[in-house]
């Protein structure tokens, strides 16, 4: 496994490749929405309400997005890439005739965001401990090692007679 794949696997991110066909489908749905909207705006008289053509397209897109979510889960970046995920959210926002679907999609997005944030915090804390351990070892001769249960365990000071001078000089170098 390549290091990037290993890190994604550690963070709980799927390491399989993006679904390009699904990405293209979502992008095409978004483009069609924008095309119809532009066309309707060009020929717009003062129609004043939700145009039936736009409503029909939004309902078709919503129905297809529901199928995609049922089959694949929320179409996020790992599944459909950044632009595909943006297209899926665009389609969700335009599902105005189906507020329960919009609420469910928002809930899925929040869950995914919360999970990613939690995974990033855990990953960041491991990286921070590792970086801090190197900095502490370098400046004071003392190191912190991570045990199998991710507990910090102090190691002996390398140069106890000069530990204060070393720590103070490192502190002044970083400020």
CORSULLIN-V813325 format. One record per backbone hydrogen bond with DSSP energy under -1.0 kcal/mol. NH is the residue of the N-H (numbers start at 1). CO is the residue of the C=O. Records with the same first field share a line. If there is no record, write none. Layout:
BEGIN
NH->CO ; CO
END
This chain:
BEGIN
6->2
7->3
8->4
9->5
10->6
11->7
12->9
13->8
19->79
20->18
23->19
24->20
25->21
26->22
27->23
28->24
29->25
30->26
31->27
32->28
33->29
34->30
35->31
36->32
37->33
38->34
39->35
40->36
41->37
42->38
43->39
47->45
55->51
56->52
57->53
58->54
59->55
60->56
61->57
62->58
63->59
64->60
65->61
66->62
67->63
68->64
69->65
70->66
71->67
72->68
73->69
76->74
80->76
81->77
85->81
86->82
87->83
88->84
89->85
90->86
91->87
92->88
93->89
94->90
95->92
96->94
98->95
102->98
103->99
104->100
105->101
106->102
107->103
108->104
109->105
110->106
111->107
112->108
113->109
114->110
115->111
116->112
117->113
118->114
119->115
120->116
121->117
122->118
123->119
124->120
125->121
126->122
127->123
128->124
129->125
130->126
131->127
132->128
133->129
134->130
135->131
136->132
137->133
138->134
139->135
140->136
141->137
145->153
147->151
150->147
153->145
155->143
162->159
166->162
167->163
168->164
169->165
170->166
171->167
172->168
173->169
174->170
END
